[in-house]
Amino acid sequence: MVAAMLLPAMILLTGVLVPMGAVSEEMLYTKASSLVGKLVLFVLIFLPLFHAAHRLKHTLHDMGIHLGALGAPIFYGGSFAAAGLAAFFLFL
């Protein structure tokens, strides 16, 4: 739910308001480079990744493709690995 609330605002901010000139890029970069901004960006990356992994795993199960004990580590492990990369590059 957090991602569903914040992602449209982020899309509006970066996809509409910055190109129109209503918000300056420098102000957006300053906010995003603070610790709180980095945490918000991490949440905006991690939650959709985890949600997509969950939906893919259960969609394959509903389609009759049962991965057994490998399903959770493949999908959730992939989302955690991608989130780890995001954290590495955000907090570098």
C-alpha positions as CSV (number, residue, x, y, z in Angstrom):
1,M,0.0,0.0,0.0
2,V,2.9,2.3,0.7
3,A,4.3,1.9,-2.8
4,A,0.8,2.4,-4.3
5,M,0.5,5.7,-2.5
6,L,4.1,7.0,-3.2
7,L,4.8,5.8,-6.7
8,P,2.2,7.9,-8.5
9,A,3.5,11.0,-6.6
10,M,7.1,10.1,-7.6
11,I,6.0,9.6,-11.3
12,L,4.2,13.0,-11.2
13,L,7.2,14.7,-9.6
14,T,9.9,13.2,-11.9
15,G,7.9,12.7,-15.1
16,V,5.7,15.8,-15.2
17,L,6.7,18.5,-12.8
18,V,10.5,18.5,-13.4
19,P,10.2,18.5,-17.2
20,M,7.6,21.3,-17.1
21,G,10.0,23.3,-14.9
22,A,7.6,23.5,-11.9
23,V,10.2,21.8,-9.7
24,S,13.9,22.3,-10.1
25,E,16.2,19.3,-10.7
26,E,18.6,20.7,-8.1
27,M,15.9,20.7,-5.4
28,L,14.9,17.2,-6.3
29,Y,18.5,16.0,-6.2
30,T,19.1,17.7,-2.8
31,K,16.0,16.0,-1.3
32,A,16.9,12.6,-2.8
33,S,20.5,12.7,-1.6
34,S,19.5,13.2,2.0
35,L,19.2,10.2,4.3
36,V,15.4,10.4,4.4
37,G,15.3,10.8,0.6
38,K,17.5,7.7,0.2
39,L,15.3,5.7,2.5
40,V,12.2,6.8,0.6
41,L,13.8,5.8,-2.7
42,F,14.8,2.4,-1.2
43,V,11.3,1.8,-0.1
44,L,10.0,2.8,-3.5
45,I,12.4,0.3,-5.1
46,F,12.1,-2.6,-2.6
47,L,8.3,-2.8,-2.2
48,P,7.4,-3.1,-5.9
49,L,10.1,-5.7,-6.4
50,F,8.9,-7.8,-3.5
51,H,5.3,-7.4,-4.7
52,A,6.2,-8.4,-8.2
53,A,8.1,-11.5,-6.9
54,H,5.1,-12.5,-4.9
55,R,2.7,-12.0,-7.8
56,L,4.9,-13.9,-10.2
57,K,5.4,-16.9,-7.8
58,H,1.6,-17.2,-7.2
59,T,0.7,-16.7,-10.9
60,L,3.0,-19.5,-11.9
61,H,1.4,-21.7,-9.2
62,D,-2.1,-20.8,-10.5
63,M,-1.0,-21.7,-14.0
64,G,0.1,-25.2,-12.8
65,I,3.9,-24.5,-12.8
66,H,5.0,-25.7,-9.4
67,L,8.5,-24.9,-8.5
68,G,8.4,-26.6,-5.1
69,A,11.0,-25.6,-2.6
70,L,12.8,-23.5,-5.3
71,G,10.0,-21.0,-5.9
72,A,10.5,-18.8,-2.8
73,P,14.3,-18.6,-3.0
74,I,14.2,-17.8,-6.7
75,F,11.6,-15.1,-6.6
76,Y,12.0,-13.6,-3.2
77,G,15.8,-14.1,-3.2
78,G,15.9,-12.2,-6.6
79,S,13.9,-9.3,-5.2
80,F,16.1,-9.1,-2.1
81,A,19.2,-9.3,-4.2
82,A,18.0,-6.5,-6.4
83,A,17.0,-4.5,-3.3
84,G,20.5,-5.1,-2.0
85,L,22.0,-3.7,-5.2
86,A,19.7,-0.7,-4.9
87,A,20.8,-0.2,-1.3
88,F,24.4,-0.5,-2.3
89,F,24.1,2.2,-5.0
90,L,21.9,4.5,-2.9
91,F,24.0,4.4,0.2
92,L,27.4,4.2,-1.5
